[in-house]
Amino acid sequence: MWAEGVESGLDPYLPVETVHSNISTLTRGWRDELSGLMMWLDWSVWIKCIPACGFEVCVIATSII
């Protein structure tokens, strides 16, 4: 998703001459891809930490049974 966004001209630090895709088309595709990934992983929700962890230290607690 990140690479597709950069290649489509959405990264202000790596400008492209023309934007190749419409943002709503990109986000719709990304939403579909994430939904498919969550189904494949058998996740019913996207878990996030509140408050969020620091970027370098993010670990979602899990238990081993």
Residue pairs with C-beta under 8 A, 6 or more apart in sequence:
1 30
1 33
4 21
4 26
4 30
5 11
5 26
6 14
7 16
7 20
8 16
8 19
8 20
8 21
8 26
9 15
9 16
9 18
9 19
9 20
10 19
10 23
10 26
34 46
38 44
38 46
47 60
49 58
49 60
52 58
53 59
